[in-house]
């Protein structure tokens, strides 16, 4: 039998604990004036404004994602028509 190695989809070595810790520190931030999901680099992965009516999306280090709207353009804005919020105790 051959040796088993973790699979990667990006061709890079498997993620180190430091790599994962640094990204986890930017996972979610909720403040009085905004909600941020993902961060690092020049953009927030998902930003929602204080009135929950609009936001922006861009590439971020946390998720290594492309913007979620706008056909790949960075810092694209959007309007929120419905926002669902879940709370757990």
DSSP file (Angstrom, degrees, kcal/mol; ACC not computed):
  #  RESIDUE AA STRUCTURE BP1 BP2  ACC     N-H-->O    O-->H-N    N-H-->O    O-->H-N    TCO  KAPPA ALPHA  PHI   PSI    X-CA   Y-CA   Z-CA
    1    1 A X              0   0    0      0, 0.0     2,-0.1     0, 0.0     3,-0.1   0.000 360.0 360.0 360.0 143.8    0.0    0.0    0.0
    2    2 A X        -     0   0    0      1,-0.1     2,-0.2     0, 0.0     0, 0.0  -0.338 360.0 -86.6 -84.6 169.7    1.2    3.5   -0.8
    3    3 A X        -     0   0    0     -2,-0.1     2,-0.4     1,-0.0    -1,-0.1  -0.556  39.1-130.0 -76.9 138.5    1.4    6.4    1.6
    4    4 A X        -     0   0    0     -2,-0.2     2,-0.3    -3,-0.1    -1,-0.0  -0.776  27.0-175.8 -91.7 131.1   -1.7    8.5    2.1
    5    5 A X        -     0   0    0     -2,-0.4     2,-0.0     0, 0.0     0, 0.0  -0.943  34.1 -96.9-124.8 147.7   -1.3   12.3    1.8
    6    6 A X        -     0   0    0     -2,-0.3     2,-0.2     1,-0.1     8,-0.1  -0.365  43.3-121.2 -61.0 139.4   -3.9   15.1    2.4
    7    7 A X        -     0   0    0      6,-0.0     2,-0.4    -2,-0.0    -1,-0.1  -0.574  26.2-165.5 -81.4 144.2   -5.5   16.2   -0.8
    8    8 A X        -     0   0    0     -2,-0.2     6,-0.1     1,-0.1     5,-0.0  -0.975  17.0-161.0-126.8 146.9   -5.2   19.8   -1.9
    9    9 A X  S    S+     0   0    0     -2,-0.4    -1,-0.1     1,-0.1    -2,-0.0   0.562  90.8  52.0 -98.5 -11.3   -7.3   21.5   -4.6
   10   10 A X  S    S-     0   0    0      2,-0.2    -1,-0.1     3,-0.1     3,-0.1   0.503 105.7-116.7-104.3  -5.3   -4.9   24.4   -5.1
   11   11 A X  S    S+     0   0    0      1,-0.3     2,-0.2     0, 0.0     3,-0.1   0.441  78.3 119.9  82.6  -1.8   -1.6   22.6   -5.7
   12   12 A X  S    S-     0   0    0      1,-0.2    -1,-0.3     0, 0.0    -2,-0.2  -0.491  75.8 -86.4 -89.1 164.4   -0.2   24.1   -2.5
   13   13 A X        -     0   0    0     -2,-0.2    -1,-0.2     1,-0.1     3,-0.1  -0.274  62.4 -78.2 -62.5 158.0    1.0   22.1    0.5
   14   14 A X        -     0   0    0      1,-0.1    -1,-0.1    -8,-0.1    -6,-0.1  -0.184  63.1 -85.8 -55.0 152.4   -1.7   21.2    3.1
   15   15 A X        -     0   0    0     -3,-0.1     2,-0.2     1,-0.1    -1,-0.1  -0.355  41.3-136.8 -65.4 137.1   -2.6   24.1    5.4
   16   16 A X     >  -     0   0    0     -3,-0.1     4,-2.2     1,-0.1     5,-0.2  -0.514  24.4-109.7 -86.6 160.7   -0.5   24.6    8.5
   17   17 A X  H  > S+     0   0    0      1,-0.2     4,-2.6     2,-0.2     5,-0.2   0.877 120.9  52.4 -57.2 -37.9   -2.0   25.3   12.0
   18   18 A X  H  > S+     0   0    0      2,-0.2     4,-2.4     1,-0.2    -1,-0.2   0.910 107.8  51.0 -65.0 -41.4   -0.6   28.8   11.8
   19   19 A X  H  > S+     0   0    0      1,-0.2     4,-1.6     2,-0.2    -2,-0.2   0.930 114.0  43.8 -60.3 -47.2   -2.2   29.4    8.4
   20   20 A X  H  X S+     0   0    0     -4,-2.2     4,-2.5     1,-0.2    -2,-0.2   0.891 112.3  52.5 -67.7 -40.1   -5.6   28.2    9.7
   21   21 A X  H  X S+     0   0    0     -4,-2.6     4,-1.6     1,-0.2    -2,-0.2   0.921 107.7  51.5 -61.9 -44.5   -5.3   30.2   12.9
   22   22 A X  H  < S+     0   0    0     -4,-2.4     4,-0.2     1,-0.2    -1,-0.2   0.883 113.9  43.8 -62.2 -39.1   -4.5   33.5   11.1
   23   23 A X  H >< S+     0   0    0     -4,-1.6     3,-1.5     1,-0.2    -1,-0.2   0.868 108.7  57.0 -74.6 -36.4   -7.6   33.0    8.8
   24   24 A X  H >< S+     0   0    0     -4,-2.5     3,-1.6     1,-0.3     4,-0.3   0.812  96.9  64.4 -64.0 -29.0   -9.9   32.0   11.7
   25   25 A X  T 3< S+     0   0    0     -4,-1.6    -1,-0.3     1,-0.3    -2,-0.2   0.665 106.3  44.2 -68.9 -13.7   -9.1   35.2   13.5
   26   26 A X  T <  S+     0   0    0     -3,-1.5    12,-0.7    -4,-0.2    -1,-0.3   0.142  83.6 108.0-111.3  17.4  -10.8   37.1   10.6
   27   27 A X  S <  S-     0   0    0     -3,-1.6    11,-2.1     1,-0.2     2,-0.4   0.967  87.0  -4.5 -66.7 -58.6  -13.8   34.8   10.3
   28   28 A X  E     -A   37   0A   0     -4,-0.3     2,-0.4     9,-0.2    -1,-0.2  -1.000  56.2-179.7-140.6 136.5  -16.7   37.0   11.7
   29   29 A X  E     -A   36   0A   0      7,-2.9     7,-3.1    -2,-0.4     2,-0.5  -0.980   4.5-174.1-135.2 124.7  -16.8   40.4   13.3
   30   30 A X  E     +A   35   0A   0     -2,-0.4     2,-0.2     5,-0.2     5,-0.2  -0.977  13.0 166.7-118.7 125.9  -20.0   42.0   14.5
   31   31 A X  E >   -A   34   0A   0      3,-2.7     3,-0.8    -2,-0.5    -2,-0.0  -0.747  52.5 -94.1-126.7 174.8  -19.9   45.6   15.7
   32   32 A X  T 3  S+     0   0    0     -2,-0.2     3,-0.1     1,-0.2    -2,-0.0   0.770 124.4  36.5 -60.7 -24.8  -22.5   48.2   16.5
   33   33 A X  T 3  S+     0   0    0      1,-0.2    17,-0.6    18,-0.0     2,-0.3   0.395 122.7   2.5-114.1   3.3  -22.2   49.6   13.0
   34   34 A X  E <   -AB  31  49A   0     -3,-0.8    -3,-2.7    15,-0.2     2,-0.4  -0.986  52.2-124.2-175.1 164.6  -21.6   46.7   10.7
   35   35 A X  E     -AB  30  48A   0     13,-2.0    13,-2.3    -2,-0.3     2,-0.4  -0.998  27.3-172.8-121.4 127.3  -21.3   42.9   10.1
   36   36 A X  E     -AB  29  47A   0     -7,-3.1    -7,-2.9    -2,-0.4     2,-0.5  -0.980   6.3-173.5-121.2 132.0  -18.0   41.7    8.5
   37   37 A X  E     +AB  28  46A   0      9,-2.8     9,-1.9    -2,-0.4    -9,-0.2  -0.980  63.5   0.1-125.7 118.5  -17.5   38.1    7.4
   38   38 A X  S    S+     0   0    0    -11,-2.1     7,-0.4   -12,-0.7     8,-0.4   0.249  70.3 178.1  81.8 148.1  -14.0   37.2    6.2
   39   39 A X        +     0   0    0      5,-0.2    23,-1.9   -16,-0.1    22,-0.7  -0.905  24.6 104.2-163.6-169.9  -11.1   39.6    6.0
   40   40 A X    >   +     0   0    0      1,-0.3     3,-0.7    -2,-0.3    21,-0.6   0.161  69.7  39.3  92.8 146.4   -7.5   40.1    5.2
   41   41 A X  T 3  S-     0   0    0      1,-0.2    -1,-0.3    19,-0.2    19,-0.1  -0.512 119.6 -42.0  77.2-152.3   -6.0   41.8    2.2
   42   42 A X  T 3  S+     0   0    0     -2,-0.2     2,-0.3    -3,-0.1    -1,-0.2   0.558 119.4  46.6 -90.2  -9.0   -7.8   44.9    0.8
   43   43 A X  S <  S-     0   0    0     -3,-0.7     2,-0.4    16,-0.5    18,-0.3  -0.845  71.5-121.1-133.7 163.9  -11.4   43.7    1.2
   44   44 A X        -     0   0    0     -2,-0.3    14,-0.8    -5,-0.1     3,-0.2  -0.873  26.2-133.1 -98.0 138.9  -13.9   42.1    3.5
   45   45 A X  S    S+     0   0    0     -7,-0.4    13,-0.7    -2,-0.4    23,-0.4   0.935  91.8   2.1 -57.5 -47.2  -15.5   38.9    2.1
   46   46 A X  E     -BC  37  57A   0     -9,-1.9    -9,-2.8    -8,-0.4     2,-0.4  -0.962  69.4-177.9-145.2 125.0  -19.0   40.1    3.0
   47   47 A X  E     -BC  36  56A   0      9,-2.6     9,-1.6    -2,-0.3     2,-0.4  -0.983   4.0-170.0-122.5 132.6  -19.9   43.5    4.7
   48   48 A X  E     -BC  35  55A   0    -13,-2.3   -13,-2.0    -2,-0.4     7,-0.2  -0.993  24.1-123.9-123.8 132.1  -23.4   44.4    5.7
   49   49 A X  E >   -B   34   0A   0      5,-2.8     3,-1.7    -2,-0.4   -15,-0.2  -0.075  30.8 -96.6 -71.5 171.4  -24.2   48.0    6.8
   50   50 A X  T 3  S+     0   0    0    -17,-0.6   -16,-0.1     1,-0.3    -1,-0.1   0.771 123.6  49.8 -62.2 -28.6  -25.7   49.1   10.1
   51   51 A X  T 3  S-     0   0    0    -18,-0.1    -1,-0.3     3,-0.1    -2,-0.1   0.449 105.4-127.9 -89.9   0.7  -29.3   49.3    8.7
   52   52 A X  S <  S+     0   0    0     -3,-1.7    -2,-0.1     2,-0.2     3,-0.1   0.786  81.1 109.7  58.9  31.0  -29.0   45.8    7.1
   53   53 A X  S    S+     0   0    0      1,-0.2    27,-2.7    26,-0.1     2,-0.3   0.570  78.2  10.3-109.8 -13.4  -30.1   47.3    3.8
   54   54 A X  E     + D   0  79A   0     25,-0.3    -5,-2.8    -5,-0.1     2,-0.3  -0.968  59.1 168.0-157.6 167.7  -26.9   47.2    1.7
   55   55 A X  E     -CD  48  78A   0     23,-2.2    23,-2.1    -2,-0.3     2,-0.3  -0.942  22.7-120.5-165.6-173.6  -23.4   45.8    1.7
   56   56 A X  E     -CD  47  77A   0     -9,-1.6    -9,-2.6    -2,-0.3     2,-0.3  -0.954  14.6-158.7-140.5 158.8  -20.2   45.1   -0.3
   57   57 A X  E     +CD  46  76A   0     19,-1.9    19,-1.2    -2,-0.3    18,-0.4  -0.989  18.4 153.5-139.2 148.9  -18.2   42.0   -1.2
   58   58 A X        -     0   0    0    -14,-0.8     7,-0.1   -13,-0.7     2,-0.1  -0.964  49.7 -69.1-161.0 171.8  -14.7   41.5   -2.3
   59   59 A X        -     0   0    0     -2,-0.3   -16,-0.5    13,-0.1     2,-0.3  -0.441  53.4-176.4 -68.7 144.1  -11.9   38.9   -2.3
   60   60 A X     >> -     0   0    0      5,-0.4     4,-1.4    -2,-0.1     5,-0.8  -0.974  36.5-125.7-142.7 157.5  -10.5   38.1    1.2
   61   61 A X  T  45S+     0   0    0    -22,-0.7   -21,-0.2   -21,-0.6   -38,-0.1   0.813 102.0  68.0 -70.7 -31.3   -7.7   35.9    2.7
   62   62 A X  T  45S+     0   0    0    -23,-1.9    -1,-0.2     1,-0.2   -39,-0.1   0.933 122.2  12.4 -55.9 -49.7  -10.0   34.1    5.1
   63   63 A X  T  45S-     0   0    0    -24,-0.2    -1,-0.2    -3,-0.1    -2,-0.2   0.501  91.1-132.9-106.9  -6.9  -11.9   32.3    2.4
   64   64 A X  T  <5 +     0   0    0     -4,-1.4     2,-0.2     1,-0.2    -3,-0.2   0.931  56.9 155.8  50.1  49.9   -9.6   32.9   -0.6
   65   65 A X      < -     0   0    0     -5,-0.8    -5,-0.4    -7,-0.1     2,-0.2  -0.598  48.8-122.0-107.0 161.6  -12.8   33.8   -2.5
   66   66 A X        -     0   0    0     -2,-0.2    -8,-0.1     1,-0.2     7,-0.1  -0.578  58.4 -73.0 -85.6 163.1  -13.8   35.9   -5.5
   67   67 A X        -     0   0    0     -2,-0.2     5,-0.2     5,-0.2    -1,-0.2  -0.274  39.7-132.8 -55.6 146.9  -16.4   38.6   -4.9
   68   68 A X  S    S+     0   0    0    -23,-0.4     2,-0.3     8,-0.1    -1,-0.1   0.648  84.8  23.1 -80.9 -15.3  -19.8   37.1   -4.3
   69   69 A X  S    S+     0   0    0      4,-0.2     3,-0.5     7,-0.1     7,-0.2  -0.874  95.4  56.1-137.0 170.7  -21.5   39.6   -6.8
   70   70 A X  S >  S-     0   0    0     -2,-0.3     3,-1.2     1,-0.2    -1,-0.1   0.631 107.1 -81.2  84.7  15.5  -20.5   41.7   -9.7
   71   71 A X  T 3  S-     0   0    0      1,-0.2    -1,-0.2    -3,-0.1    -3,-0.1   0.827  95.7 -45.0  62.8  32.1  -19.0   39.2  -12.1
   72   72 A X  T 3  S+     0   0    0     -3,-0.5    -1,-0.2     1,-0.3     2,-0.2   0.408  97.9 139.7  94.0  -2.4  -15.6   39.2  -10.4
   73   73 A X    X   -     0   0    0     -3,-1.2     3,-0.6    -4,-0.1    -1,-0.3  -0.555  54.4-114.9 -75.6 141.3  -15.2   43.0   -9.9
   74   74 A X  T 3  S+     0   0    0      1,-0.2   -16,-0.2    -2,-0.2    -1,-0.1  -0.453  89.3  14.5 -77.3 147.1  -13.7   43.9   -6.5
   75   75 A X  T 3  S+     0   0    0    -18,-0.4     2,-0.3     1,-0.2    -1,-0.2   0.817  81.0 175.6  65.8  34.0  -15.6   45.9   -3.9
   76   76 A X  E <   -D   57   0A   0    -19,-1.2   -19,-1.9    -3,-0.6    -1,-0.2  -0.555  18.7-142.2 -78.6 133.8  -19.0   45.4   -5.6
   77   77 A X  E     -D   56   0A   0     -2,-0.3     2,-0.3   -21,-0.2   -21,-0.2  -0.504  19.9-180.0 -90.4 161.7  -22.0   46.8   -3.7
   78   78 A X  E     -D   55   0A   0    -23,-2.1   -23,-2.2    -2,-0.2     2,-0.4  -0.973  25.6-116.6-153.3 162.4  -25.4   45.2   -3.4
   79   79 A X  E     -D   54   0A   0     -2,-0.3     2,-0.5   -25,-0.2   -25,-0.3  -0.832  23.6-134.7-101.8 143.3  -28.8   45.9   -1.8
   80   80 A X        +     0   0    0    -27,-2.7     3,-0.1    -2,-0.4   -32,-0.0  -0.872  25.8 171.6 -97.1 124.9  -30.3   43.6    0.9
   81   81 A X  S    S+     0   0    0     -2,-0.5     2,-0.3     1,-0.4    -1,-0.2   0.752  75.4  14.8 -97.7 -33.9  -33.9   42.7    0.4
   82   82 A X        -     0   0    0      2,-0.0     2,-0.4   -29,-0.0    -1,-0.4  -0.994  63.0-170.6-141.8 134.1  -34.1   40.1    3.1
   83   83 A X        -     0   0    0     -2,-0.3     2,-0.5    -3,-0.1    -3,-0.0  -0.989   8.6-160.3-125.8 121.6  -31.7   39.4    6.0
   84   84 A X        -     0   0    0     -2,-0.4     2,-0.4     2,-0.0    -2,-0.0  -0.870   7.1-167.6-102.1 133.7  -32.2   36.3    8.1
   85   85 A X        -     0   0    0     -2,-0.5     2,-0.4     2,-0.0    -2,-0.0  -0.978   1.8-166.6-124.6 131.8  -30.5   36.2   11.6
   86   86 A X        -     0   0    0     -2,-0.4     2,-0.4     2,-0.0    -2,-0.0  -0.933   1.6-166.8-117.4 140.9  -30.1   33.1   13.7
   87   87 A X        -     0   0    0     -2,-0.4     2,-0.4     2,-0.0    -2,-0.0  -0.977   2.2-163.3-127.0 141.8  -29.2   33.1   17.4
   88   88 A X              0   0    0     -2,-0.4    -2,-0.0     1,-0.1     0, 0.0  -0.963 360.0 360.0-124.8 141.3  -28.1   30.1   19.5
   89   89 A X              0   0    0     -2,-0.4    -1,-0.1     0, 0.0    -2,-0.0   0.370 360.0 360.0-103.5 360.0  -27.9   29.7   23.2
